[in-house]
Amino acid sequence: MLALFEKQQPLVVKTWAFLTYASFAVFMTYFYVYLSGEKGLSAVEVGAIAALQQLNTIFVAPIWGILADRFGRKRIILVSMLATAAIYPIFTLPNSFAFTLAAIVLFTLFYNPIASLLDTIAIDFEEQTQGKTPYGVTRLWSSVGWAVATAIAGVFINNNIIPLKSIFVISTLIMVAASLVMLLAYKPLTIKSSLKQSQGKEIVHVLQLSQNLRRFLALVFIYSLFASPCFVIMNVFYDDINAPSNILGAAYAVQAVSEVPFFFFANRLVNRFGAKKLFIFCMIATATRMLIYGLTGNAIISVCAGALHGVTFGLYMVSMIAFVHQIVPKELRSTGQSLIYMFYYGGVSLGSFLIGWLHNYTSMTNAMIMTGTCMVVFAFLSIATTNKN
């Protein structure tokens, strides 16, 4: 079966990325709206679940990264994807906040590592094709999958064609389809030097490689902390300003489409300006975006501001990955990739909890103004530090 698809591997990888992120999109776009609406959870409870969903990555991503380096990316990501598909429907069961909290812990054990492993395979594939299929080109199909899925789901949900809880069944079916593409059509990495037997000390070893790496990961954590409203609970913001479901779908579609050109040209931008300068540019763009959200509170203007997501997430991710993989040896690539997500999700987790706590006392627009102001201060401090160095 693999021989039949050997010449079509670029199409296979892009299709797989498209389907995987389409599944993510249907779930993530409406999950927190579902919790606060149909489940009736409070802002603090939703914030706690969002925080725990991200926090779990700190612990599970490095473990899955080590397993992937030892046993192979394809085998490990298939286990993760199929388990995720099996667990999606658990959220449709009648449950309390405590049940949902326990379910999210189980769910994220398998769901959270998928993005990190997908990025690793995309980087592997760039090497395997000798640069003919760059990481950014593969990754942009993830954004296309997200955009298409959120736009279609928004129309169906807003027009009451399907109930909100059907997002879990749809996500399951798409994830199963993505798993079948991976199982039947993907030819694993043939460059054996990129795989290494695990000795349990990979994470410590990678962190000891460079002081610049440790400093950069600290910047990733702080950035993710302040930018967390843009990454996780934008749906709560739109719900707070009474935007309808089709607006929410359109907002996520705009965000996803805006990533495409940055994923396509990101490598050239990194080579020309350097990861750190691009990182500071991302901070300024993110601060601008959040302040627009907070100061206007207008749904249409907010959808337009979402076009900055290409910078605040797309360019941010590529510059972050490029910087880390310049330092980390390729045989520890999955471990290095998991470290990126470990610090990224650590910041997002803490930020999500703080936003949920703030939202209990104030509006999401005010919360956006507060975090946007903090990002401005962080950007100026980073510029000052860079100039000193």
PADO-676004 format. One record per residue (C-alpha): residue number from 1; residue in three letters; y, z, x. Coordinates in nm, 2 decimals. Layout:
% residues N
<dodo NUM; Ala; <Y; Z; X>>
...
//
This chain:
% residues 389
<dodo 1; Met; <0.00; 0.00; 0.00>>
<dodo 2; Leu; <0.24; 0.09; 0.28>>
<dodo 3; Ala; <0.18; -0.25; 0.45>>
<dodo 4; Leu; <0.31; -0.43; 0.14>>
<dodo 5; Phe; <0.64; -0.24; 0.16>>
<dodo 6; Glu; <0.68; -0.25; 0.54>>
<dodo 7; Lys; <0.94; -0.53; 0.54>>
<dodo 8; Gln; <1.12; -0.37; 0.25>>
<dodo 9; Gln; <1.17; -0.03; 0.40>>
<dodo 10; Pro; <1.56; -0.04; 0.38>>
<dodo 11; Leu; <1.53; -0.11; 0.01>>
<dodo 12; Val; <1.26; 0.16; -0.03>>
<dodo 13; Val; <1.47; 0.43; 0.14>>
<dodo 14; Lys; <1.79; 0.33; -0.05>>
<dodo 15; Thr; <1.60; 0.34; -0.38>>
<dodo 16; Trp; <1.45; 0.67; -0.30>>
<dodo 17; Ala; <1.80; 0.82; -0.21>>
<dodo 18; Phe; <1.94; 0.66; -0.53>>
<dodo 19; Leu; <1.68; 0.82; -0.76>>
<dodo 20; Thr; <1.67; 1.16; -0.59>>
<dodo 21; Tyr; <2.05; 1.21; -0.63>>
<dodo 22; Ala; <2.04; 1.07; -0.98>>
<dodo 23; Ser; <1.80; 1.35; -1.06>>
<dodo 24; Phe; <2.03; 1.60; -0.89>>
<dodo 25; Ala; <2.33; 1.47; -1.08>>
<dodo 26; Val; <2.20; 1.50; -1.43>>
<dodo 27; Phe; <2.09; 1.86; -1.35>>
<dodo 28; Met; <2.39; 1.98; -1.15>>
<dodo 29; Thr; <2.67; 1.82; -1.36>>
<dodo 30; Tyr; <2.57; 2.00; -1.68>>
<dodo 31; Phe; <2.36; 2.30; -1.57>>
<dodo 32; Tyr; <2.65; 2.55; -1.56>>
<dodo 33; Val; <2.80; 2.42; -1.88>>
<dodo 34; Tyr; <2.45; 2.47; -2.03>>
<dodo 35; Leu; <2.44; 2.83; -1.91>>
<dodo 36; Ser; <2.79; 2.92; -2.03>>
<dodo 37; Gly; <2.76; 2.72; -2.36>>
<dodo 38; Glu; <2.41; 2.72; -2.50>>
<dodo 39; Lys; <2.29; 3.03; -2.31>>
<dodo 40; Gly; <2.62; 3.22; -2.36>>
<dodo 41; Leu; <2.63; 3.37; -2.01>>
<dodo 42; Ser; <2.96; 3.52; -1.89>>
<dodo 43; Ala; <3.18; 3.38; -1.61>>
<dodo 44; Val; <3.06; 3.65; -1.38>>
<dodo 45; Glu; <2.69; 3.58; -1.46>>
<dodo 46; Val; <2.74; 3.20; -1.41>>
<dodo 47; Gly; <2.92; 3.27; -1.08>>
<dodo 48; Ala; <2.63; 3.49; -0.97>>
<dodo 49; Ile; <2.37; 3.23; -1.05>>
<dodo 50; Ala; <2.58; 2.96; -0.87>>
<dodo 51; Ala; <2.62; 3.19; -0.57>>
<dodo 52; Leu; <2.25; 3.27; -0.56>>
<dodo 53; Gln; <2.16; 2.90; -0.59>>
<dodo 54; Gln; <2.35; 2.82; -0.28>>
<dodo 55; Leu; <2.27; 3.15; -0.09>>
<dodo 56; Asn; <1.90; 3.08; -0.10>>
<dodo 57; Thr; <1.96; 2.78; 0.11>>
<dodo 58; Ile; <2.05; 3.00; 0.40>>
<dodo 59; Phe; <1.69; 3.13; 0.41>>
<dodo 60; Val; <1.49; 2.84; 0.29>>
<dodo 61; Ala; <1.65; 2.54; 0.46>>
<dodo 62; Pro; <1.57; 2.65; 0.82>>
<dodo 63; Ile; <1.21; 2.72; 0.72>>
<dodo 64; Trp; <1.16; 2.38; 0.56>>
<dodo 65; Gly; <1.34; 2.21; 0.85>>
<dodo 66; Ile; <1.09; 2.37; 1.10>>
<dodo 67; Leu; <0.80; 2.27; 0.88>>
<dodo 68; Ala; <0.93; 1.91; 0.86>>
<dodo 69; Asp; <0.96; 1.90; 1.24>>
<dodo 70; Arg; <0.60; 2.02; 1.27>>
<dodo 71; Phe; <0.41; 1.85; 0.99>>
<dodo 72; Gly; <0.63; 1.54; 0.93>>
<dodo 73; Arg; <0.93; 1.47; 0.70>>
<dodo 74; Lys; <0.74; 1.27; 0.44>>
<dodo 75; Arg; <0.47; 1.53; 0.37>>
<dodo 76; Ile; <0.71; 1.82; 0.35>>
<dodo 77; Ile; <0.97; 1.65; 0.13>>
<dodo 78; Leu; <0.71; 1.53; -0.11>>
<dodo 79; Val; <0.59; 1.89; -0.17>>
<dodo 80; Ser; <0.96; 2.00; -0.22>>
<dodo 81; Met; <1.03; 1.71; -0.47>>
<dodo 82; Leu; <0.72; 1.75; -0.68>>
<dodo 83; Ala; <0.76; 2.12; -0.70>>
<dodo 84; Thr; <1.12; 2.08; -0.81>>
<dodo 85; Ala; <1.02; 1.83; -1.08>>
<dodo 86; Ala; <0.76; 2.08; -1.21>>
<dodo 87; Ile; <1.01; 2.37; -1.22>>
<dodo 88; Tyr; <1.31; 2.19; -1.39>>
<dodo 89; Pro; <1.18; 2.25; -1.74>>
<dodo 90; Ile; <1.16; 2.63; -1.70>>
<dodo 91; Phe; <1.53; 2.65; -1.78>>
<dodo 92; Thr; <1.47; 2.53; -2.13>>
<dodo 93; Leu; <1.28; 2.84; -2.22>>
<dodo 94; Pro; <1.45; 3.12; -2.42>>
<dodo 95; Asn; <1.56; 3.36; -2.15>>
<dodo 96; Ser; <1.81; 3.63; -2.05>>
<dodo 97; Phe; <2.04; 3.64; -1.75>>
<dodo 98; Ala; <1.78; 3.83; -1.55>>
<dodo 99; Phe; <1.51; 3.56; -1.63>>
<dodo 100; Thr; <1.75; 3.28; -1.53>>
<dodo 101; Leu; <1.84; 3.46; -1.21>>
<dodo 102; Ala; <1.47; 3.49; -1.12>>
<dodo 103; Ala; <1.40; 3.13; -1.22>>
<dodo 104; Ile; <1.69; 3.00; -1.00>>
<dodo 105; Val; <1.53; 3.19; -0.70>>
<dodo 106; Leu; <1.20; 3.01; -0.76>>
<dodo 107; Phe; <1.37; 2.68; -0.82>>
<dodo 108; Thr; <1.59; 2.68; -0.51>>
<dodo 109; Leu; <1.29; 2.75; -0.28>>
<dodo 110; Phe; <1.20; 2.39; -0.34>>
<dodo 111; Tyr; <1.52; 2.22; -0.46>>
<dodo 112; Asn; <1.76; 2.33; -0.20>>
<dodo 113; Pro; <1.59; 2.18; 0.11>>
<dodo 114; Ile; <1.57; 1.83; -0.04>>
<dodo 115; Ala; <1.92; 1.72; 0.06>>
<dodo 116; Ser; <1.88; 1.84; 0.42>>
<dodo 117; Leu; <1.55; 1.67; 0.45>>
<dodo 118; Leu; <1.68; 1.35; 0.29>>
<dodo 119; Asp; <1.97; 1.34; 0.54>>
<dodo 120; Thr; <1.71; 1.39; 0.83>>
<dodo 121; Ile; <1.50; 1.10; 0.71>>
<dodo 122; Ala; <1.82; 0.88; 0.68>>
<dodo 123; Ile; <1.90; 0.96; 1.04>>
<dodo 124; Asp; <1.54; 0.89; 1.14>>
<dodo 125; Phe; <1.56; 0.56; 0.97>>
<dodo 126; Glu; <1.88; 0.47; 1.15>>
<dodo 127; Glu; <1.70; 0.52; 1.47>>
<dodo 128; Gln; <1.38; 0.34; 1.35>>
<dodo 129; Thr; <1.59; 0.03; 1.26>>
<dodo 130; Gln; <1.79; 0.05; 1.59>>
<dodo 131; Gly; <2.11; 0.11; 1.40>>
<dodo 132; Lys; <2.07; -0.18; 1.15>>
<dodo 133; Thr; <2.06; 0.07; 0.86>>
<dodo 134; Pro; <2.32; 0.34; 0.95>>
<dodo 135; Tyr; <2.29; 0.69; 0.80>>
<dodo 136; Gly; <2.61; 0.63; 0.60>>
<dodo 137; Val; <2.48; 0.32; 0.44>>
<dodo 138; Thr; <2.16; 0.50; 0.33>>
<dodo 139; Arg; <2.36; 0.80; 0.22>>
<dodo 140; Leu; <2.61; 0.60; 0.01>>
<dodo 141; Trp; <2.32; 0.50; -0.22>>
<dodo 142; Ser; <2.29; 0.87; -0.30>>
<dodo 143; Ser; <2.65; 0.86; -0.42>>
<dodo 144; Val; <2.58; 0.55; -0.63>>
<dodo 145; Gly; <2.28; 0.73; -0.79>>
<dodo 146; Trp; <2.50; 1.03; -0.87>>
<dodo 147; Ala; <2.78; 0.82; -1.01>>
<dodo 148; Val; <2.55; 0.61; -1.24>>
<dodo 149; Ala; <2.35; 0.91; -1.36>>
<dodo 150; Thr; <2.66; 1.13; -1.45>>
<dodo 151; Ala; <2.84; 0.84; -1.62>>
<dodo 152; Ile; <2.54; 0.76; -1.84>>
<dodo 153; Ala; <2.45; 1.12; -1.91>>
<dodo 154; Gly; <2.81; 1.20; -2.01>>
<dodo 155; Val; <2.82; 0.92; -2.27>>
<dodo 156; Phe; <2.48; 1.02; -2.42>>
<dodo 157; Ile; <2.57; 1.39; -2.43>>
<dodo 158; Asn; <2.92; 1.35; -2.56>>
<dodo 159; Asn; <2.81; 1.13; -2.85>>
<dodo 160; Asn; <2.53; 1.37; -2.94>>
<dodo 161; Ile; <2.27; 1.11; -2.87>>
<dodo 162; Ile; <2.07; 1.36; -2.67>>
<dodo 163; Pro; <2.09; 1.75; -2.67>>
<dodo 164; Leu; <2.23; 1.92; -2.36>>
<dodo 165; Lys; <1.90; 2.08; -2.28>>
<dodo 166; Ser; <1.74; 1.74; -2.23>>
<dodo 167; Ile; <1.90; 1.72; -1.89>>
<dodo 168; Phe; <1.60; 1.91; -1.75>>
<dodo 169; Val; <1.35; 1.66; -1.89>>
<dodo 170; Ile; <1.55; 1.37; -1.77>>
<dodo 171; Ser; <1.59; 1.52; -1.42>>
<dodo 172; Thr; <1.22; 1.58; -1.41>>
<dodo 173; Leu; <1.13; 1.22; -1.49>>
<dodo 174; Ile; <1.38; 1.08; -1.24>>
<dodo 175; Met; <1.25; 1.31; -0.96>>
<dodo 176; Val; <0.89; 1.21; -1.03>>
<dodo 177; Ala; <0.99; 0.85; -1.00>>
<dodo 178; Ala; <1.16; 0.92; -0.67>>
<dodo 179; Ser; <0.85; 1.11; -0.55>>
<dodo 180; Leu; <0.63; 0.81; -0.63>>
<dodo 181; Val; <0.86; 0.58; -0.43>>
<dodo 182; Met; <0.83; 0.81; -0.14>>
<dodo 183; Leu; <0.46; 0.85; -0.17>>
<dodo 184; Leu; <0.36; 0.49; -0.23>>
<dodo 185; Ala; <0.62; 0.29; -0.05>>
<dodo 186; Tyr; <0.79; 0.48; 0.23>>
<dodo 187; Lys; <0.65; 0.43; 0.58>>
<dodo 188; Pro; <0.71; 0.75; 0.79>>
<dodo 189; Leu; <0.89; 0.76; 1.12>>
<dodo 190; Thr; <0.69; 0.59; 1.39>>
<dodo 191; Ile; <0.89; 0.74; 1.68>>
<dodo 192; Lys; <0.67; 1.04; 1.78>>
<dodo 193; Ser; <0.93; 1.18; 2.02>>
<dodo 194; Ser; <1.14; 1.29; 1.72>>
<dodo 195; Leu; <0.87; 1.53; 1.61>>
<dodo 196; Lys; <0.79; 1.86; 1.78>>
<dodo 197; Gln; <0.54; 2.14; 1.73>>
<dodo 198; Ser; <0.70; 2.44; 1.59>>
<dodo 199; Gln; <0.71; 2.76; 1.80>>
<dodo 200; Gly; <0.92; 2.97; 1.56>>
<dodo 201; Lys; <1.22; 2.99; 1.80>>
<dodo 202; Glu; <1.39; 2.66; 1.71>>
<dodo 203; Ile; <1.69; 2.81; 1.52>>
<dodo 204; Val; <1.78; 3.05; 1.80>>
<dodo 205; His; <1.73; 2.78; 2.06>>
<dodo 206; Val; <1.96; 2.53; 1.88>>
<dodo 207; Leu; <2.23; 2.80; 1.83>>
<dodo 208; Gln; <2.22; 2.87; 2.20>>
<dodo 209; Leu; <2.27; 2.51; 2.30>>
<dodo 210; Ser; <2.65; 2.52; 2.28>>
<dodo 211; Gln; <2.94; 2.75; 2.22>>
<dodo 212; Asn; <3.13; 2.46; 2.06>>
<dodo 213; Leu; <2.84; 2.42; 1.81>>
<dodo 214; Arg; <2.86; 2.79; 1.71>>
<dodo 215; Arg; <3.24; 2.76; 1.66>>
<dodo 216; Phe; <3.20; 2.44; 1.46>>
<dodo 217; Leu; <2.94; 2.60; 1.23>>
<dodo 218; Ala; <3.18; 2.89; 1.18>>
<dodo 219; Leu; <3.45; 2.64; 1.07>>
<dodo 220; Val; <3.20; 2.48; 0.83>>
<dodo 221; Phe; <3.13; 2.82; 0.67>>
<dodo 222; Ile; <3.50; 2.90; 0.62>>
<dodo 223; Tyr; <3.58; 2.55; 0.49>>
<dodo 224; Ser; <3.29; 2.56; 0.24>>
<dodo 225; Leu; <3.40; 2.91; 0.13>>
<dodo 226; Phe; <3.75; 2.79; 0.02>>
<dodo 227; Ala; <3.63; 2.45; -0.10>>
<dodo 228; Ser; <3.34; 2.58; -0.31>>
<dodo 229; Pro; <3.51; 2.51; -0.65>>
<dodo 230; Cys; <3.50; 2.14; -0.56>>
<dodo 231; Phe; <3.13; 2.15; -0.47>>
<dodo 232; Val; <2.96; 2.36; -0.73>>
<dodo 233; Ile; <3.14; 2.46; -1.04>>
<dodo 234; Met; <3.38; 2.18; -1.11>>
<dodo 235; Asn; <3.21; 2.16; -1.45>>
<dodo 236; Val; <3.33; 2.51; -1.53>>
<dodo 237; Phe; <3.68; 2.40; -1.44>>
<dodo 238; Tyr; <3.67; 2.11; -1.68>>
<dodo 239; Asp; <3.51; 2.33; -1.95>>
<dodo 240; Asp; <3.79; 2.58; -1.90>>
<dodo 241; Ile; <4.06; 2.31; -1.97>>
<dodo 242; Asn; <3.86; 2.20; -2.27>>
<dodo 243; Ala; <3.76; 1.85; -2.14>>
<dodo 244; Pro; <3.49; 1.67; -2.34>>
<dodo 245; Ser; <3.15; 1.58; -2.19>>
<dodo 246; Asn; <3.25; 1.22; -2.14>>
<dodo 247; Ile; <3.55; 1.33; -1.93>>
<dodo 248; Leu; <3.31; 1.55; -1.72>>
<dodo 249; Gly; <3.07; 1.26; -1.67>>
<dodo 250; Ala; <3.36; 1.04; -1.57>>
<dodo 251; Ala; <3.49; 1.30; -1.33>>
<dodo 252; Tyr; <3.16; 1.33; -1.15>>
<dodo 253; Ala; <3.12; 0.95; -1.15>>
<dodo 254; Val; <3.47; 0.91; -0.99>>
<dodo 255; Gln; <3.38; 1.17; -0.73>>
<dodo 256; Ala; <3.05; 1.00; -0.64>>
<dodo 257; Val; <3.20; 0.64; -0.62>>
<dodo 258; Ser; <3.48; 0.77; -0.40>>
<dodo 259; Glu; <3.22; 0.88; -0.14>>
<dodo 260; Val; <3.08; 0.53; -0.10>>
<dodo 261; Pro; <3.35; 0.37; 0.13>>
<dodo 262; Phe; <3.36; 0.69; 0.35>>
<dodo 263; Phe; <2.98; 0.69; 0.39>>
<dodo 264; Phe; <3.00; 0.32; 0.48>>
<dodo 265; Phe; <3.28; 0.35; 0.74>>
<dodo 266; Ala; <3.24; 0.72; 0.84>>
<dodo 267; Asn; <3.06; 0.65; 1.17>>
<dodo 268; Arg; <3.35; 0.42; 1.29>>
<dodo 269; Leu; <3.60; 0.69; 1.19>>
<dodo 270; Val; <3.41; 0.96; 1.38>>
<dodo 271; Asn; <3.38; 0.74; 1.69>>
<dodo 272; Arg; <3.76; 0.67; 1.68>>
<dodo 273; Phe; <3.91; 1.00; 1.58>>
<dodo 274; Gly; <3.64; 1.26; 1.66>>
<dodo 275; Ala; <3.47; 1.50; 1.43>>
<dodo 276; Lys; <3.71; 1.79; 1.47>>
<dodo 277; Lys; <4.02; 1.58; 1.38>>
<dodo 278; Leu; <3.85; 1.44; 1.08>>
<dodo 279; Phe; <3.74; 1.79; 0.98>>
<dodo 280; Ile; <4.11; 1.90; 0.98>>
<dodo 281; Phe; <4.20; 1.60; 0.77>>
<dodo 282; Cys; <3.93; 1.70; 0.52>>
<dodo 283; Met; <4.09; 2.04; 0.49>>
<dodo 284; Ile; <4.43; 1.90; 0.41>>
<dodo 285; Ala; <4.28; 1.66; 0.15>>
<dodo 286; Thr; <4.08; 1.94; -0.01>>
<dodo 287; Ala; <4.38; 2.17; -0.03>>
<dodo 288; Thr; <4.58; 1.89; -0.19>>
<dodo 289; Arg; <4.30; 1.82; -0.44>>
<dodo 290; Met; <4.27; 2.19; -0.55>>
<dodo 291; Leu; <4.64; 2.24; -0.58>>
<dodo 292; Ile; <4.66; 1.93; -0.81>>
<dodo 293; Tyr; <4.38; 2.08; -1.02>>
<dodo 294; Gly; <4.56; 2.41; -1.04>>
<dodo 295; Leu; <4.92; 2.30; -1.09>>
<dodo 296; Thr; <4.85; 2.04; -1.36>>
<dodo 297; Gly; <4.55; 2.16; -1.55>>
<dodo 298; Asn; <4.53; 1.81; -1.70>>
<dodo 299; Ala; <4.19; 1.65; -1.75>>
<dodo 300; Ile; <4.30; 1.29; -1.68>>
<dodo 301; Ile; <4.50; 1.38; -1.37>>
<dodo 302; Ser; <4.21; 1.60; -1.25>>
<dodo 303; Val; <3.97; 1.30; -1.28>>
<dodo 304; Cys; <4.21; 1.09; -1.07>>
<dodo 305; Ala; <4.23; 1.38; -0.81>>
<dodo 306; Gly; <3.86; 1.37; -0.79>>
<dodo 307; Ala; <3.89; 1.04; -0.60>>
<dodo 308; Leu; <3.97; 1.27; -0.30>>
<dodo 309; His; <3.61; 1.38; -0.31>>
<dodo 310; Gly; <3.53; 1.09; -0.08>>
<dodo 311; Val; <3.73; 1.28; 0.19>>
<dodo 312; Thr; <3.66; 1.64; 0.09>>
<dodo 313; Phe; <3.28; 1.58; 0.07>>
<dodo 314; Gly; <3.17; 1.24; 0.20>>
<dodo 315; Leu; <3.38; 1.22; 0.52>>
<dodo 316; Tyr; <3.33; 1.60; 0.56>>
<dodo 317; Met; <2.95; 1.57; 0.55>>
<dodo 318; Val; <2.93; 1.27; 0.79>>
<dodo 319; Ser; <3.17; 1.42; 1.04>>
<dodo 320; Met; <2.98; 1.75; 1.03>>
<dodo 321; Ile; <2.64; 1.59; 1.07>>
<dodo 322; Ala; <2.77; 1.36; 1.35>>
<dodo 323; Phe; <2.91; 1.65; 1.55>>
<dodo 324; Val; <2.60; 1.86; 1.53>>
<dodo 325; His; <2.36; 1.58; 1.61>>
<dodo 326; Gln; <2.55; 1.49; 1.92>>
<dodo 327; Ile; <2.44; 1.83; 2.05>>
<dodo 328; Val; <2.10; 1.89; 1.90>>
<dodo 329; Pro; <1.80; 1.72; 2.06>>
<dodo 330; Lys; <1.63; 1.46; 1.83>>
<dodo 331; Glu; <1.30; 1.64; 1.84>>
<dodo 332; Leu; <1.47; 1.93; 1.66>>
<dodo 333; Arg; <1.67; 1.71; 1.43>>
<dodo 334; Ser; <1.54; 1.87; 1.10>>
<dodo 335; Thr; <1.61; 2.22; 1.24>>
<dodo 336; Gly; <1.97; 2.12; 1.34>>
<dodo 337; Gln; <2.02; 1.96; 1.00>>
<dodo 338; Ser; <1.90; 2.27; 0.82>>
<dodo 339; Leu; <2.15; 2.48; 1.02>>
<dodo 340; Ile; <2.43; 2.26; 0.89>>
<dodo 341; Tyr; <2.32; 2.33; 0.53>>
<dodo 342; Met; <2.26; 2.69; 0.62>>
<dodo 343; Phe; <2.63; 2.75; 0.71>>
<dodo 344; Tyr; <2.76; 2.51; 0.44>>
<dodo 345; Tyr; <2.57; 2.68; 0.16>>
<dodo 346; Gly; <2.65; 3.02; 0.30>>
<dodo 347; Gly; <3.02; 2.95; 0.25>>
<dodo 348; Val; <2.97; 2.78; -0.08>>
<dodo 349; Ser; <2.75; 3.07; -0.20>>
<dodo 350; Leu; <3.01; 3.33; -0.12>>
<dodo 351; Gly; <3.29; 3.11; -0.26>>
<dodo 352; Ser; <3.10; 3.05; -0.59>>
<dodo 353; Phe; <3.06; 3.42; -0.64>>
<dodo 354; Leu; <3.42; 3.49; -0.57>>
<dodo 355; Ile; <3.54; 3.21; -0.80>>
<dodo 356; Gly; <3.31; 3.35; -1.08>>
<dodo 357; Trp; <3.46; 3.70; -1.02>>
<dodo 358; Leu; <3.82; 3.56; -1.02>>
<dodo 359; His; <3.75; 3.36; -1.34>>
<dodo 360; Asn; <3.66; 3.68; -1.52>>
<dodo 361; Tyr; <4.02; 3.79; -1.47>>
<dodo 362; Thr; <4.22; 3.47; -1.46>>
<dodo 363; Ser; <4.19; 3.10; -1.55>>
<dodo 364; Met; <4.02; 2.84; -1.33>>
<dodo 365; Thr; <4.36; 2.67; -1.27>>
<dodo 366; Asn; <4.49; 2.99; -1.11>>
<dodo 367; Ala; <4.17; 3.02; -0.91>>
<dodo 368; Met; <4.22; 2.66; -0.78>>
<dodo 369; Ile; <4.58; 2.75; -0.68>>
<dodo 370; Met; <4.46; 3.06; -0.49>>
<dodo 371; Thr; <4.18; 2.88; -0.30>>
<dodo 372; Gly; <4.39; 2.57; -0.24>>
<dodo 373; Thr; <4.66; 2.79; -0.08>>
<dodo 374; Cys; <4.40; 2.96; 0.14>>
<dodo 375; Met; <4.28; 2.62; 0.25>>
<dodo 376; Val; <4.63; 2.53; 0.35>>
<dodo 377; Val; <4.66; 2.84; 0.57>>
<dodo 378; Phe; <4.31; 2.77; 0.72>>
<dodo 379; Ala; <4.41; 2.41; 0.80>>
<dodo 380; Phe; <4.73; 2.52; 0.98>>
<dodo 381; Leu; <4.54; 2.78; 1.18>>
<dodo 382; Ser; <4.28; 2.52; 1.28>>
<dodo 383; Ile; <4.55; 2.28; 1.39>>
<dodo 384; Ala; <4.71; 2.55; 1.60>>
<dodo 385; Thr; <4.38; 2.64; 1.76>>
<dodo 386; Thr; <4.29; 2.28; 1.83>>
<dodo 387; Asn; <4.63; 2.23; 2.00>>
<dodo 388; Lys; <4.58; 2.53; 2.22>>
<dodo 389; Asn; <4.24; 2.40; 2.33>>
//
